[in-house]
Amino acid sequence: MRFPPLDEELGMTVYSTDSAGIGGVIRREPEDFLVEETLVDGSVATIQRTHSAALGASASQQRYLLGIMVKRRWDTFIAVRNIAQQLGIDQARISVAGIKDAKAVTAQHVTFENVTADDIGGIHVKDIEIRTVGYFRDAMSQFYLLGNRFIVTIKAAMLSESTVKRRITRTIEELEAQGGIPNFFGHQRFGTTRAITHRVGKAIVNGEIQKAVMLFLAEPSLHEHPESRKAREELQADQNFAQALQNFPNQLRFERIMLRHLAEKPTDFTGTLRQLPIKLQRLFVQAYQSYLFNRFLSERIRSGFPLNIAQIGDYTIRVERSGLPMPKTGKLATASSLADTNESIYRGKMRVALPLVGFGQRLSEGEMKRIQTRILEEEGIEQAAFRVPAVPRIGCRGELRAVASPIRDFRVHQVMKMEHKNDIQVKLGFMLLRGSYATMLLREVMKPKDPIIAGF
């Protein structure tokens, strides 16, 4: 089977199911991709205006104000930055549990440090709504996040209704039999229309900071807006940072922040990288970790190793009662422990895991170690390089990540032939645990020939 070039570029060179896809397109409109965040206490950030007493938040004023942010077609980082500007505070005082899709309508929990409900009432940003819940003792973080509920509409599936239903049913049966979706990092982790984030990260890990900065600023993509592409091409040709600052569109906010610094200090590339929010700097390195993980997982599947049965030398991690994996509980499966380990996996108490490469995380053993070592040699990367001496605060120790993620509450809400059109519209609902990507379930269901055209 041939795979889309973009998938191969991001390390995804296999499917874990044999069933044929239904094709189609997602995200023709933001409303086709709805995301509602779920916390560990079961509370949900709903898109519709409903009351929620998340995490026991109270009316008694405390350090943090807890709210729900509903946004339409907004990057999370940029949304937080705009809200901070309206409040007149540092964006570090606004905390979220996770980054949500930009091409979507999303609802998530957010905390504001030393901000009152009255202050929130003064926020007016197009397509962003903040609803206050109450005051809370802590800043929002991934610690409180269980996962996300999705309602996804797939349009333009050029098949019969019966074929669509049959293929979806078979795909989900295959996925559930293997313990869930293959836990790849999805396209949005890398930037679908301009998939360079992992390449920037690799350059940073290699200590090539100038290369990293220029990749981020000047690498054009055929899939981005023509004005943006032209500005990047001109910067790539002449490296005139002052002129580029005039040329780059206002919506390229992070690029303009970097160009402003380079216009004054044209050789200070490390200082330029540091102009970005620390989370974004770290995201580059994490994206390269994600790419390596995708390659590891692709090779595991291609080699015929199951996702829900451990082999000698595999890492396994324990699972919380909530279902969340615990990355710091990793153990290597041995000949003597293999039977008990696989019994625990079968009972849902453990999962097979692979390393997210870092300076503090050992590789697997056995056959998987040979595969991982070969991939790192092909990449020309040593694990110690993830300390990132040039910018130590964004170095990554590494950890473990489950190879499969369970699907909860999967439901086909609608399979409907569109009036006056020879295509099918499908509406799916499901819940995934934090760190897993809805598009990886959709990738198996749809098997798109071109992820960009398909809306990934």
PEVENHU-V796122 format. One record per residue. N is the residue number from 1. NEAR is the number of other C-alpha atoms within 12 Angstrom. Layout:
n:N near:NEAR
n:N near:NEAR
This chain:
n:1 near:13
n:2 near:15
n:3 near:21
n:4 near:25
n:5 near:18
n:6 near:29
n:7 near:35
n:8 near:21
n:9 near:26
n:10 near:39
n:11 near:34
n:12 near:36
n:13 near:28
n:14 near:31
n:15 near:40
n:16 near:42
n:17 near:36
n:18 near:20
n:19 near:25
n:20 near:28
n:21 near:30
n:22 near:39
n:23 near:34
n:24 near:35
n:25 near:36
n:26 near:39
n:27 near:32
n:28 near:23
n:29 near:20
n:30 near:24
n:31 near:25
n:32 near:29
n:33 near:39
n:34 near:39
n:35 near:43
n:36 near:39
n:37 near:42
n:38 near:36
n:39 near:38
n:40 near:26
n:41 near:20
n:42 near:21
n:43 near:28
n:44 near:36
n:45 near:43
n:46 near:35
n:47 near:33
n:48 near:22
n:49 near:17
n:50 near:16
n:51 near:17
n:52 near:28
n:53 near:26
n:54 near:34
n:55 near:30
n:56 near:20
n:57 near:28
n:58 near:21
n:59 near:18
n:60 near:17
n:61 near:20
n:62 near:22
n:63 near:23
n:64 near:30
n:65 near:39
n:66 near:45
n:67 near:41
n:68 near:41
n:69 near:45
n:70 near:38
n:71 near:41
n:72 near:31
n:73 near:28
n:74 near:30
n:75 near:29
n:76 near:35
n:77 near:29
n:78 near:26
n:79 near:36
n:80 near:36
n:81 near:26
n:82 near:25
n:83 near:38
n:84 near:28
n:85 near:20
n:86 near:19
n:87 near:27
n:88 near:20
n:89 near:19
n:90 near:20
n:91 near:27
n:92 near:23
n:93 near:26
n:94 near:36
n:95 near:35
n:96 near:35
n:97 near:33
n:98 near:34
n:99 near:37
n:100 near:41
n:101 near:41
n:102 near:32
n:103 near:29
n:104 near:34
n:105 near:37
n:106 near:44
n:107 near:44
n:108 near:50
n:109 near:52
n:110 near:46
n:111 near:44
n:112 near:40
n:113 near:32
n:114 near:27
n:115 near:32
n:116 near:27
n:117 near:28
n:118 near:16
n:119 near:22
n:120 near:33
n:121 near:18
n:122 near:19
n:123 near:27
n:124 near:18
n:125 near:25
n:126 near:15
n:127 near:23
n:128 near:28
n:129 near:32
n:130 near:38
n:131 near:34
n:132 near:37
n:133 near:37
n:134 near:34
n:135 near:31
n:136 near:31
n:137 near:22
n:138 near:28
n:139 near:29
n:140 near:33
n:141 near:22
n:142 near:25
n:143 near:21
n:144 near:31
n:145 near:35
n:146 near:35
n:147 near:42
n:148 near:40
n:149 near:40
n:150 near:44
n:151 near:37
n:152 near:41
n:153 near:36
n:154 near:43
n:155 near:34
n:156 near:32
n:157 near:36
n:158 near:25
n:159 near:28
n:160 near:22
n:161 near:23
n:162 near:18
n:163 near:21
n:164 near:35
n:165 near:29
n:166 near:21
n:167 near:27
n:168 near:38
n:169 near:25
n:170 near:22
n:171 near:32
n:172 near:37
n:173 near:23
n:174 near:26
n:175 near:35
n:176 near:25
n:177 near:23
n:178 near:30
n:179 near:31
n:180 near:38
n:181 near:42
n:182 near:47
n:183 near:47
n:184 near:50
n:185 near:43
n:186 near:36
n:187 near:40
n:188 near:36
n:189 near:37
n:190 near:34
n:191 near:33
n:192 near:32
n:193 near:28
n:194 near:31
n:195 near:37
n:196 near:35
n:197 near:37
n:198 near:38
n:199 near:36
n:200 near:39
n:201 near:43
n:202 near:40
n:203 near:31
n:204 near:43
n:205 near:41
n:206 near:29
n:207 near:27
n:208 near:24
n:209 near:32
n:210 near:27
n:211 near:24
n:212 near:30
n:213 near:44
n:214 near:36
n:215 near:33
n:216 near:41
n:217 near:43
n:218 near:35
n:219 near:32
n:220 near:27
n:221 near:24
n:222 near:18
n:223 near:21
n:224 near:20
n:225 near:18
n:226 near:15
n:227 near:21
n:228 near:32
n:229 near:26
n:230 near:24
n:231 near:34
n:232 near:38
n:233 near:25
n:234 near:25
n:235 near:30
n:236 near:23
n:237 near:17
n:238 near:15
n:239 near:26
n:240 near:28
n:241 near:36
n:242 near:23
n:243 near:22
n:244 near:35
n:245 near:30
n:246 near:21
n:247 near:25
n:248 near:33
n:249 near:22
n:250 near:16
n:251 near:16
n:252 near:27
n:253 near:24
n:254 near:29
n:255 near:34
n:256 near:31
n:257 near:29
n:258 near:34
n:259 near:41
n:260 near:30
n:261 near:27
n:262 near:31
n:263 near:22
n:264 near:19
n:265 near:17
n:266 near:21
n:267 near:20
n:268 near:21
n:269 near:33
n:270 near:29
n:271 near:24
n:272 near:33
n:273 near:40
n:274 near:26
n:275 near:24
n:276 near:30
n:277 near:25
n:278 near:20
n:279 near:25
n:280 near:25
n:281 near:36
n:282 near:32
n:283 near:32
n:284 near:40
n:285 near:45
n:286 near:36
n:287 near:39
n:288 near:43
n:289 near:48
n:290 near:42
n:291 near:41
n:292 near:44
n:293 near:41
n:294 near:43
n:295 near:39
n:296 near:44
n:297 near:42
n:298 near:35
n:299 near:33
n:300 near:40
n:301 near:30
n:302 near:21
n:303 near:17
n:304 near:19
n:305 near:24
n:306 near:30
n:307 near:43
n:308 near:41
n:309 near:35
n:310 near:42
n:311 near:34
n:312 near:26
n:313 near:31
n:314 near:42
n:315 near:45
n:316 near:45
n:317 near:37
n:318 near:31
n:319 near:29
n:320 near:19
n:321 near:14
n:322 near:23
n:323 near:26
n:324 near:32
n:325 near:35
n:326 near:26
n:327 near:28
n:328 near:23
n:329 near:22
n:330 near:30
n:331 near:30
n:332 near:32
n:333 near:31
n:334 near:21
n:335 near:16
n:336 near:13
n:337 near:20
n:338 near:23
n:339 near:17
n:340 near:19
n:341 near:33
n:342 near:31
n:343 near:17
n:344 near:23
n:345 near:32
n:346 near:21
n:347 near:18
n:348 near:28
n:349 near:25
n:350 near:39
n:351 near:47
n:352 near:51
n:353 near:47
n:354 near:48
n:355 near:43
n:356 near:40
n:357 near:42
n:358 near:32
n:359 near:26
n:360 near:21
n:361 near:26
n:362 near:28
n:363 near:37
n:364 near:35
n:365 near:25
n:366 near:20
n:367 near:23
n:368 near:37
n:369 near:25
n:370 near:20
n:371 near:28
n:372 near:34
n:373 near:27
n:374 near:20
n:375 near:27
n:376 near:27
n:377 near:14
n:378 near:13
n:379 near:22
n:380 near:16
n:381 near:27
n:382 near:26
n:383 near:32
n:384 near:23
n:385 near:32
n:386 near:36
n:387 near:27
n:388 near:32
n:389 near:20
n:390 near:23
n:391 near:28
n:392 near:23
n:393 near:19
n:394 near:31
n:395 near:35
n:396 near:34
n:397 near:27
n:398 near:31
n:399 near:31
n:400 near:36
n:401 near:44
n:402 near:47
n:403 near:45
n:404 near:44
n:405 near:40
n:406 near:39
n:407 near:36
n:408 near:26
n:409 near:19
n:410 near:27
n:411 near:22
n:412 near:25
n:413 near:19
n:414 near:22
n:415 near:28
n:416 near:27
n:417 near:23
n:418 near:20
n:419 near:9
n:420 near:7
n:421 near:14
n:422 near:16
n:423 near:25
n:424 near:30
n:425 near:34
n:426 near:38
n:427 near:34
n:428 near:33
n:429 near:29
n:430 near:31
n:431 near:33
n:432 near:36
n:433 near:37
n:434 near:37
n:435 near:33
n:436 near:38
n:437 near:37
n:438 near:45
n:439 near:38
n:440 near:38
n:441 near:43
n:442 near:44
n:443 near:47
n:444 near:40
n:445 near:40
n:446 near:39
n:447 near:35
n:448 near:34
n:449 near:25
n:450 near:25
n:451 near:35
n:452 near:29
n:453 near:20
n:454 near:29
n:455 near:36
n:456 near:41
